[in-house]
Amino acid sequence: MIPRIQANGAELPVIGLGTGGLRGDAGIQAMHAALDCGYRLFDTAVMYGNEAEVGEAIGSHSVARDDVIVTTKVLPADCAEGLLQKSAEASLKRLNMDRIDLLLIHWPNPDVPLAQQIRALCDAKRRGLARHIGVSNFPPRYVEAAVALADEPLVANQVERHPYLDQSALHDVCMRHGLCLICFAPTGRRATLSDPVIAMLAHEKRKTPAQAVLRWHVQQPMNVAIPKSTVPRHIAENIAIFDFELTPEEEARVTALARPDGRMVPPWVPLDWDGAPT
């Protein structure tokens, strides 16, 4: 049984499958492999172009639909009032589902007032298009503003997070408001896997470097990791992280790997990470 966390009314597994790049029959097979070994959270987005495959993989598997949490994300260009709701409706058709479990704004759109974006997101939930809502790639001040503007609970902020990227300030803000962090690129696009500290921990625990990093993730409070893989063996390894622990000292060693140039994923939209929203 995969541990779960509570976030403003939502219950999320601490690990899920990132599906970016999983397309066609190979993508469906990879998602079936994930369902077979216990994944119950699947993360997709309009931008990934694979919502249909996600829906087909879940719909054709023996795991009950109600046992699976599907996250999808609205493009920045579709974050305005009316466009966001239409985007969610189109996602539902592609997924062939009657609800989105968690609907996120993929990136804040600096050309649309944040109040309008959050209002549209909350309206999508009230219309029954999504069970839960949240944001993605929102810096700390944007999270503060989004929470203040929302009249429905926000449950998550999906961002890049891994040992090379210090997200402690954002993590603190999200936790203060009851949001979890959903972490994409949780191994830093594999860059952290060759780090000597990670390699040593993996050797000591008799685990792979990826397992050592993912174990660090799931031991962080209010943290969900969504590693991506197309290889069934790696998919199975990534979730096999609940038979060992890192000590507080070992956790600290991993956390200390953060560095100023740790960000791996360039932003889609111009955004001052420390700036104020409009």
N, C-alpha and C positions, 0 to 999 in steps of 0.2 A: 504494500500500500504506500503510495507516494504521499508524503506530508503535504498539508495544505495550509494556506494562510488566509486570514480574514481581512478584507479591505473594504470598509464602508458598505457592507452588505453582500459583497461578492466573496466567494470561496475559490481560491486558485491554487492549483498544484505548484510546487516550488520549482518544477522543471517542465518544460514543454518543448515542442518541436518548431523551430523556425522553418518556414517552407519556401522562402525566397529561392527561386531557381529550380524548384521541384515542379516540373511540367510533364505533360504527356503520361504515357503508360509507366515510364520509369519513375516519375514523381508519385503516381498513385501507388506503385509497388513499395516505394520507400515509406509512404505514409501508412500503408498496411503493416509494414514491418514495425513501425513505431507503435501502432495500436496493439500489435501482437505482444510487444514487450512492456506495455503498461503506460505509454504516453496518453494523456487525456486532455492536453492543452495544445491546440494547433494555431499557429500565428500566420495569417496571410495578410494581403493588402491589395487594393485595386492596382497599385503600381506593379505588383509581382506578376499580374496576368495569369494567375493560377487558381482563382477562386473556384472555378468549375471543377478542377482536379481535386481540390480539397473537399468540396461537397461530394463528389463521386466516391472518393476514397472512404469517407466517413459513412456515406449512405450505403455502400456496398459491403461494409464490414459487419461482423457479428456483434461488435460492441454497440450497445444501445446509444442512440443519438443523445438522450438526456444525460449520459455519462461523460460526454465530450464537450469541452469548452472551445468555441471557435472565436478567435479574434480577427477582425479585419479593420482596415484603416482607410480613411477618406483622403484623397489627394488634396494638397494645399489649394489647388485651383478650384476645388469644389466645396470650399468651407463656408461660402456665403449662405445666407438665409435662402431656403428653397433648394439650392444646389446640393447642400449636404444631405438633406432628406431624400432627394432623388438618387443621390449616389448610394445611400444605404439601401433603398428599394432595389436598385440595379444589382447591388452585391447579393442581396437575398435571392434574386432570380438566378444569378450565376452559381451561387452556392446550393440552390435548390433546397432552401431551408425556410422555415417560417419565422425564424428569429436569428439575430446575431447575438451571441452571448456577451461579447465585449466589443464595442465600437469606439475607435479612437480617431482623433484628428492626427494625421500622419506627421505633419509639420505645421506650426502656426503660420498663417499667411499674413505677412506684414502689410499687405495692401487691403486687407479687410479688417475692420475694427474687431478687436478680440471679443468684445461684448456680443457682437453679432455671431461670431463663430461659436461661442459657448452657448448662446441662446438657441441656435439651430441644433447643436448637439443634444441639448437637453430636450428639445422638442422631439427629436428622433426617438428618444427613449419613451417619452410620454405617448407617442403614437404606437408604441409596441414594436418598433423596428429593432430595438436592442434591449436586452435585459439589463445590461450595465454599460456605462460609458466612461471614457477617460481621454487622455491625451498622449502624445508621443513627441519626443524631442523638444519638450518645453523646458527652458531654463528655470532656475529657482524663482525669479521674479514673475515669470509668466505663470508658473504654478500658483503662486500666491494670488495673482490677479484672477486666474481661471476659477479657483475655489471661491473667491469672493463673488464672482459673477454668476456662478452656477446655482440654479435652483433645483438641481438633481445632484445626488452624490457622485463625485468623480472617484473612481476606484484605482486608477493606475496611471503611471507615466512611463511609457516605453522609451528607453534611451540606450545608447551605447554605454556599456559598463564592463570592465574587466580589470585585472590587477594593474595594468599599466595606466589606467585612466582614473584619477581620483574624482569620484562623484559623491563624496561625503557631504558636501554642502547641500546638494540637490536631494540626497537621501534623507538628510535631516528635515528639510522642508516637507518632503512628501510624507514622511512618517508623522510629522506634527499634525498633518491634515488627514491622516488615515489612509493615504494612498500607498500602494506598493510600487516598487520599481520593477519593470519587466525589462530584462537586460538582453539586448541583441549584441551580436559579436562578443559573446561572453568569454571567448579565449583570445580576444584581440586579433581576430582573423588569423588565428593560430600562431601569431607572433610570440605569445607568452609561452608556448609549449616547449620552446628550446631554451628558455631561461634557466640558468643553473639552479636557482632556488626551486623552481617548479620541478625540474628534473630530479633534484635530490629528494624532495618530498615524495614524488611519485615512486622513486626507488625504495625509500624507507617504508612506504605504505603498500608496496607491491601492486601499484596501480599505474595506469597510464598518466602522462602529463595532463591530458584533457580531463581525466577523472579527478585529478588533484585540484585543478582550477575550478571545475564545476562543484566540487565539494565545498570549496571556499565560498562559492556563490550561495549555495543553499544554507550555509551556516550564518549568512548575513540576515538580520531581521527584515521582514517585509520585502524580500528579494525573490524574484522569479527569473530563472535563466532559460533562454530559448536557443540552445545550440542548433545549428543546421548541419545536416549531412544527407548524402544520397546513398551512403554505404550501409547496408543493414548491420554489419558487424559494429561499425562505429555508432550507429543509432542505439544499439543495445548497450554498448559500453558506456555511452554518455548518461544513461539512466541508472546504471549499476553503481551508484555512489552512496548507497545507504547502509553499507555494511562496514563502514569505517568513519572515523572522525579526524578532524584536525584539532590539535590542542590550541588553546588561546595563543600560545607563543608561536605556533606554526601559522595560525591565521594572521598574526601580526607580521610575520615575515613576508607573507604574500601581499598583504595590504601595503607594506613598505616599498613595493616595487613600482608604485605610481610615479610617473615622471611628467614633466611639463609638455612633452611632445607625444603624449600617450594616445591621443585621439587618432583613430584609424579611419573613420568614416567621415568624409567631407560633407558639410551641410548641403541639403538640396536648395535651400532658400537663404538669402542674406539674413543673418541673424546675429545680433550682438548677444553672446551667451550671458553676459552680465547686465544687459540693458533692460530698460523698462518697456513693457508692452504699451500699445496705443489702443 
